[in-house]
Structures are given as structure tokens and as C-alpha cells.
Amino acid sequence: MVTDPWSTLADKEYDLVVVGCGIFGACAAWEAASRGLTTVLLERGDFGEAASANSYKFVHGGIRYLARLNLTQLRASSRERSTLLRIAPHLVVPRSVMMPTYGIGAQGKTALRAGFAAYDLLTTGRNRGITDPSRRIPPAHFLTRSETLAEFPALPAAGLTGAAVFADAQVYSTPRLTLGFVHSASASGVAALNYAEVAGFLGDRSRVRGVVVTDRRSGGRHAIRSRMVLNAAGAWAAGLLQRGLGIDLGAHAPLFSRDVAFVTPRRVSERMGLACPTSGRDANAVVDRGGRHLFFVPWRDYTLVGVWHGVHRATADEVRVPLEELAALVEDANRAYAGLNLRPDDVSLVNAGLVLFGSAGNARETHDFGKRSLLIDHRNAHGLDGLVTLVGFRATVARSTAVAALEPIAARLGRGGARRPTESIAIHGGDVADFEALVGEIGERLPARARAASRPLAHNHGSRYRDVLACAEDDSSLAALLPGTRVLGAEVAHAARHEWARTLADVVLRRTDLGTAADPGAPALLACATILERELGWSRSRRDAEIAAVTQFFRHRGADRTFGLTTPATHE
């Protein structure tokens, strides 16, 4: 069990406090550690619980930027996709996607051949350092009309000439990818705390000298002194500046899109995704093929469908997809590809998170997306030293964006230049040379009745799976699967002892596979909560309240999310 760190934190001045632990904050903490900076990482809710956990789980290699002729971002995305394939091989894998071609115009084979040929030429280094051929991103190739219909028979046949097939990368678990960076940072000396909300700043009008933090579990307040603060709070970043320092970003305030995707057990294909055009257009595209694409992509035993975008005008804490809107999204998906023939009841989970859209001064009510992350050095912008704000643009480039944010911070601290290369160091669990061999190795260590957990355990914990199995050495019951799942009881105990899990939702939605795609069912929730009751010293009433909160979440299929808030009765 993680001990209370507050007394230790109060005893020293740190180089850096990172506020916010989505994927950008986690990468920033890992990058800070690589430079030898003493660092504290703070998250008001659970690590990666908001946009980072609710993304479409794709690592885009930049093909979307070709239509906008944005070659800088194209190359940057391709490089970072390669980086994640190298440093997180247990969590990030290649995924093929098919794009049907029609006629001889912009949606035809000739146009796509030219586009993909240009893309392949611009990303010739996309497989650098990836030694396993099965993990490399291949060049695009094309299918005939009959081959296309054999794979997706419900595609409209009129005018169909075939399809282009390109590869991108997919994340097995986005919460665990964020957690992998947190683990790596923690192992390098970063003090990482969740349910720790920054309530204000230390210092004066000329300089920030740390933060004031509320422990959301105990209600206590604590001061953490630091030479620099990185505000990486995402959709909460501007509000924190306003409340804590009276800084109003005005026309430069970030505007966010509520990105929505959903999970369904209905399968379109076992081996490749499908991209179908929709009626929505990208206002930034120089070449427009007729609308943005809706993706239907296999993921685990499910299909991910998305993404829908729209300007978010509500508070950052409340991200909702009303059931009537979900029904409209399902109908839109059926229009794009009738093969699934979905009903709203076929949706097992809704993913919705806030993604940087632009700024209040320039974003339109169309798909006019921000083109880069927002990075503000407040010494230059507001005459306030010691504070930098980072609002990340796309999770694919979170690591490289963290590098860019840490360069001026490290230089100001007199630590510029020296760093370990985070682009080539495997993150926690990522020392995996042969993934299938790892699955087999884990299977040999598990009892026969629990071997269904081998592959999920390999994905979620990679080379660190032994840490999980060690939790069952003194309690053989933890080596059993939770009812109706492929999750070991040891994974739950490990989450409580070594992974900062404090609520049932932390474990069900972000540490294990229990609820990342669908409701695992009442028996599994009870079994999981009973283990946590023992591990975390809960009362029976606390356990029951935790179960009730997660049950309510699944009753709405995750379509009504309140971020940064603990479940009931956490202050016992």
C-alpha cells in the first residue's frame, strides 16, 4: 500500500511541479526525470481519467495532415508513432485500415495512390529501430473490388472500384499507456500523487514558487515549494490560471472539442478497420475527399466506432452524451456502414473527452481544429516567472510536446542539454522483444484455470507481469480469475498496493480490463470491491458505495461523466 507522502513533500524545495496527469502531464514528468529534475506530479482525480482514457485509442501517423499540406506535423506524428511502437511494444501495435475507393475523382484509386505514395515517401524512417517485422508500419496497398467486398460485404457496391489499405497504430489500453509513463517517472524519483488538487499558488505577483494542494482523500491542505510549475491541466488549465492567479487568457483561451466514440461487441472485421466518409468537412483541408471519415476498427473483442467532434461549451468537469444524441450517432454510423446494423442498445460503452480545438478567438463551429499544442511561458506573456502552461493537442505527440515544454524549463533551472533519451527508453513494462513469446511465458506461470489472463496480462503489464503474480504468492485466491472475466484477483491487489488505485472505478476503468469496454457484471464488481475492501481497509458501507457508483456509471454506459471527482465516502 502506498504510504502518505505529504510530510516528505513539505521538507524540500523541488525543481518542478507538474499539475495535471493526463498523457501530456505524465510524459512531462517522465521527461523532467530524464533531465535529473526533482519533480512532483499532481492530479486532481485519477491519473489519465479524462481525455487520455477516453480517446479513440489510435496513434495517428500523420496521414490526416497530408490533405492540409502540413508536412511538419505529418513527420512529427510519424516519428512519435514509431517511438511508441518502440518504447511501449506491449501497449501499442500496428493496425490496418481499409478506405474504399469510388469512381475516378477525389475518392478514386488514382487520387489515393498519389496521396499514399507521397505519404510513404515522406515517412521513409517510420520503422527506424523497430526490429520485429510484425510491428513495422508497411506501405499502403490496394485491393480489387471483389477483395474489398469480401472483407466488407455491406459497402455500397455502386461505383466501388476497390480500396486502399494503410496502417496506423492502436493502443490496447490508453489509461495504462498514461500509467506506464507515470510508473517510469516514479521509478526515476518523481513523487506522483492522484486525488491531489491544486487549489492555489505560492509566491507573489512576480514569481510563482510552488502550489497549495488539497488532498481529496483526507481534505487536508499542503504547500509544495518548487522553482518552476508546469500547468498541464488540459481542459482545466485556463480555469486554474483564472482562479489561482487572476490570469484571463481572453481570446487566447483554449477551446475544446468534445470527441465521442463508442464501443460495441458487434464486429465488422477480425483483422482490419474500415474508414467511411461522412457529411462533415474539415475546414483546414486543402484537398477534401468529401468529408471527414468515420472509423470502424476492431479492438480487443469489440469494435470502436468514431470519432464525432463538436465544440464543447459546458464546464470541463461535465462531459455528457445524452441518450438521444447517442441514438443519433448510432444512426450516423449505420448510414456510414450498414453492415453493423446497430441499435443504441448495442453500445456497451461511450468514450467522451475534451480535445484542444483552437482558441476562443479563432475557432469556428465546424471541424476547424487547432494545429498545435498551446505553450505559454508566463514570464514573457504576463511578467510572472516560474510558471509555464501546456495544453496538449494530440496524444500521439505527447512525448515530443513534453520535450519542447521542458527545454525552456530545464534551461531556466540550469539543467539544459543533459537528458536521457525518452524516445528510445522503454517505458515501464516495455522491455518486450517478442510479444507472443511473452504471452506463452505468462501462460506457463499461471494455473490452467487462469490462463485466459495471459494475453491481457502481457498487454497491460508487459515485462513487469511478475510484479502482479507476486501478489498471489501468499494468497492463492488472487491467482483466480474474477467471475466472468479474464482479470486476475492479483491485478486488483497490485493496483491497490503499487499503482495508486484508490477507488473501485480506478481499478475497473483504468487499471484492469474489467470495465474498459463493457460492464463486467455484478459478480465481478463485488469480487473486485471485496479485494479492495481488504487491501485499502474499507468499511462494508464504503465498499457498497463504491459498487453503487460504478454500477450507476455502467447504467448510463459511461455517457455521463464527471471528471476529477471521487466516488462517495472516500474520506473515512
ChimeraX attribute file (.defattr): number of C-alpha atoms within 10 A of each C-alpha:
attribute: neighborCount
match mode: 1-to-1
recipient: residues
	/A:1	14
	/A:2	12
	/A:3	6
	/A:4	9
	/A:5	11
	/A:6	15
	/A:7	9
	/A:8	10
	/A:9	16
	/A:10	13
	/A:11	11
	/A:12	11
	/A:13	16
	/A:14	20
	/A:15	20
	/A:16	29
	/A:17	30
	/A:18	25
	/A:19	29
	/A:20	30
	/A:21	32
	/A:22	28
	/A:23	34
	/A:24	31
	/A:25	32
	/A:26	33
	/A:27	27
	/A:28	33
	/A:29	36
	/A:30	30
	/A:31	28
	/A:32	30
	/A:33	24
	/A:34	18
	/A:35	20
	/A:36	17
	/A:37	23
	/A:38	18
	/A:39	27
	/A:40	26
	/A:41	26
	/A:42	27
	/A:43	25
	/A:44	24
	/A:45	21
	/A:46	27
	/A:47	32
	/A:48	26
	/A:49	23
	/A:50	27
	/A:51	23
	/A:52	25
	/A:53	24
	/A:54	22
	/A:55	24
	/A:56	25
	/A:57	21
	/A:58	20
	/A:59	25
	/A:60	20
	/A:61	26
	/A:62	23
	/A:63	24
	/A:64	15
	/A:65	20
	/A:66	21
	/A:67	16
	/A:68	16
	/A:69	14
	/A:70	17
	/A:71	16
	/A:72	11
	/A:73	19
	/A:74	21
	/A:75	22
	/A:76	17
	/A:77	27
	/A:78	26
	/A:79	23
	/A:80	23
	/A:81	27
	/A:82	26
	/A:83	27
	/A:84	26
	/A:85	27
	/A:86	29
	/A:87	22
	/A:88	24
	/A:89	26
	/A:90	31
	/A:91	24
	/A:92	26
	/A:93	22
	/A:94	20
	/A:95	21
	/A:96	19
	/A:97	23
	/A:98	26
	/A:99	22
	/A:100	28
	/A:101	26
	/A:102	19
	/A:103	14
	/A:104	12
	/A:105	12
	/A:106	15
	/A:107	20
	/A:108	20
	/A:109	21
	/A:110	13
	/A:111	15
	/A:112	21
	/A:113	15
	/A:114	10
	/A:115	16
	/A:116	19
	/A:117	14
	/A:118	13
	/A:119	22
	/A:120	17
	/A:121	11
	/A:122	15
	/A:123	19
	/A:124	12
	/A:125	13
	/A:126	22
	/A:127	21
	/A:128	12
	/A:129	13
	/A:130	17
	/A:131	11
	/A:132	13
	/A:133	9
	/A:134	11
	/A:135	18
	/A:136	21
	/A:137	24
	/A:138	17
	/A:139	16
	/A:140	19
	/A:141	14
	/A:142	19
	/A:143	18
	/A:144	15
	/A:145	17
	/A:146	15
	/A:147	13
	/A:148	23
	/A:149	18
	/A:150	11
	/A:151	16
	/A:152	18
	/A:153	14
	/A:154	14
	/A:155	17
	/A:156	14
	/A:157	14
	/A:158	8
	/A:159	12
	/A:160	19
	/A:161	19
	/A:162	23
	/A:163	26
	/A:164	20
	/A:165	22
	/A:166	21
	/A:167	21
	/A:168	21
	/A:169	25
	/A:170	23
	/A:171	25
	/A:172	20
	/A:173	24
	/A:174	27
	/A:175	29
	/A:176	24
	/A:177	25
	/A:178	24
	/A:179	26
	/A:180	25
	/A:181	26
	/A:182	31
	/A:183	22
	/A:184	23
	/A:185	27
	/A:186	20
	/A:187	13
	/A:188	18
	/A:189	18
	/A:190	23
	/A:191	19
	/A:192	22
	/A:193	23
	/A:194	22
	/A:195	22
	/A:196	27
	/A:197	21
	/A:198	23
	/A:199	17
	/A:200	17
	/A:201	23
	/A:202	17
	/A:203	15
	/A:204	11
	/A:205	11
	/A:206	12
	/A:207	18
	/A:208	21
	/A:209	22
	/A:210	24
	/A:211	23
	/A:212	17
	/A:213	21
	/A:214	19
	/A:215	18
	/A:216	19
	/A:217	15
	/A:218	12
	/A:219	12
	/A:220	11
	/A:221	15
	/A:222	18
	/A:223	19
	/A:224	23
	/A:225	25
	/A:226	22
	/A:227	19
	/A:228	25
	/A:229	26
	/A:230	24
	/A:231	23
	/A:232	30
	/A:233	25
	/A:234	29
	/A:235	23
	/A:236	16
	/A:237	19
	/A:238	23
	/A:239	19
	/A:240	19
	/A:241	17
	/A:242	12
	/A:243	13
	/A:244	16
	/A:245	16
	/A:246	10
	/A:247	14
	/A:248	13
	/A:249	16
	/A:250	11
	/A:251	11
	/A:252	14
	/A:253	16
	/A:254	25
	/A:255	23
	/A:256	27
	/A:257	23
	/A:258	23
	/A:259	23
	/A:260	25
	/A:261	24
	/A:262	28
	/A:263	25
	/A:264	24
	/A:265	18
	/A:266	18
	/A:267	16
	/A:268	22
	/A:269	15
	/A:270	14
	/A:271	12
	/A:272	18
	/A:273	24
	/A:274	23
	/A:275	20
	/A:276	19
	/A:277	18
	/A:278	15
	/A:279	11
	/A:280	15
	/A:281	17
	/A:282	19
	/A:283	14
	/A:284	18
	/A:285	19
	/A:286	13
	/A:287	12
	/A:288	15
	/A:289	18
	/A:290	14
	/A:291	15
	/A:292	20
	/A:293	21
	/A:294	22
	/A:295	25
	/A:296	28
	/A:297	28
	/A:298	26
	/A:299	23
	/A:300	13
	/A:301	11
	/A:302	19
	/A:303	24
	/A:304	27
	/A:305	26
	/A:306	23
	/A:307	20
	/A:308	20
	/A:309	20
	/A:310	17
	/A:311	22
	/A:312	19
	/A:313	11
	/A:314	11
	/A:315	10
	/A:316	20
	/A:317	14
	/A:318	14
	/A:319	24
	/A:320	20
	/A:321	21
	/A:322	12
	/A:323	14
	/A:324	10
	/A:325	11
	/A:326	19
	/A:327	17
	/A:328	13
	/A:329	21
	/A:330	23
	/A:331	17
	/A:332	16
	/A:333	22
	/A:334	15
	/A:335	13
	/A:336	21
	/A:337	23
	/A:338	15
	/A:339	16
	/A:340	18
	/A:341	14
	/A:342	17
	/A:343	13
	/A:344	15
	/A:345	10
	/A:346	15
	/A:347	22
	/A:348	22
	/A:349	24
	/A:350	26
	/A:351	29
	/A:352	29
	/A:353	26
	/A:354	24
	/A:355	28
	/A:356	24
	/A:357	26
	/A:358	24
	/A:359	19
	/A:360	15
	/A:361	12
	/A:362	14
	/A:363	17
	/A:364	14
	/A:365	10
	/A:366	14
	/A:367	20
	/A:368	19
	/A:369	23
	/A:370	21
	/A:371	15
	/A:372	16
	/A:373	18
	/A:374	20
	/A:375	16
	/A:376	17
	/A:377	19
	/A:378	17
	/A:379	14
	/A:380	10
	/A:381	11
	/A:382	14
	/A:383	12
	/A:384	17
	/A:385	21
	/A:386	23
	/A:387	23
	/A:388	23
	/A:389	22
	/A:390	24
	/A:391	24
	/A:392	25
	/A:393	22
	/A:394	21
	/A:395	23
	/A:396	26
	/A:397	28
	/A:398	22
	/A:399	24
	/A:400	21
	/A:401	23
	/A:402	23
	/A:403	20
	/A:404	15
	/A:405	23
	/A:406	20
	/A:407	16
	/A:408	15
	/A:409	24
	/A:410	21
	/A:411	12
	/A:412	13
	/A:413	14
	/A:414	9
	/A:415	15
	/A:416	14
	/A:417	10
	/A:418	11
	/A:419	16
	/A:420	14
	/A:421	11
	/A:422	19
	/A:423	18
	/A:424	12
	/A:425	15
	/A:426	20
	/A:427	25
	/A:428	22
	/A:429	22
	/A:430	22
	/A:431	18
	/A:432	19
	/A:433	14
	/A:434	12
	/A:435	18
	/A:436	12
	/A:437	12
	/A:438	21
	/A:439	19
	/A:440	14
	/A:441	13
	/A:442	21
	/A:443	19
	/A:444	12
	/A:445	13
	/A:446	16
	/A:447	11
	/A:448	10
	/A:449	10
	/A:450	18
	/A:451	20
	/A:452	17
	/A:453	19
	/A:454	22
	/A:455	19
	/A:456	20
	/A:457	28
	/A:458	25
	/A:459	24
	/A:460	25
	/A:461	22
	/A:462	25
	/A:463	20
	/A:464	16
	/A:465	18
	/A:466	13
	/A:467	14
	/A:468	22
	/A:469	21
	/A:470	14
	/A:471	19
	/A:472	19
	/A:473	12
	/A:474	8
	/A:475	11
	/A:476	11
	/A:477	13
	/A:478	21
	/A:479	22
	/A:480	20
	/A:481	21
	/A:482	24
	/A:483	18
	/A:484	12
	/A:485	17
	/A:486	20
	/A:487	24
	/A:488	29
	/A:489	25
	/A:490	25
	/A:491	28
	/A:492	30
	/A:493	25
	/A:494	23
	/A:495	21
	/A:496	24
	/A:497	18
	/A:498	13
	/A:499	19
	/A:500	21
	/A:501	25
	/A:502	21
	/A:503	23
	/A:504	28
	/A:505	24
	/A:506	24
	/A:507	26
	/A:508	22
	/A:509	19
	/A:510	25
	/A:511	26
	/A:512	23
	/A:513	22
	/A:514	25
	/A:515	22
	/A:516	23
	/A:517	24
	/A:518	20
	/A:519	21
	/A:520	19
	/A:521	15
	/A:522	13
	/A:523	13
	/A:524	20
	/A:525	23
	/A:526	18
	/A:527	16
	/A:528	25
	/A:529	25
	/A:530	19
	/A:531	20
	/A:532	24
	/A:533	20
	/A:534	14
	/A:535	16
	/A:536	17
	/A:537	12
	/A:538	19
	/A:539	12
	/A:540	13
	/A:541	11
	/A:542	20
	/A:543	23
	/A:544	16
	/A:545	17
	/A:546	25
	/A:547	23
	/A:548	15
	/A:549	16
	/A:550	21
	/A:551	18
	/A:552	13
	/A:553	18
	/A:554	19
	/A:555	14
	/A:556	16
	/A:557	23
	/A:558	23
	/A:559	21
	/A:560	20
	/A:561	20
	/A:562	15
	/A:563	17
	/A:564	21
	/A:565	13
	/A:566	21
	/A:567	18
	/A:568	15
	/A:569	13
	/A:570	16
	/A:571	10
	/A:572	9
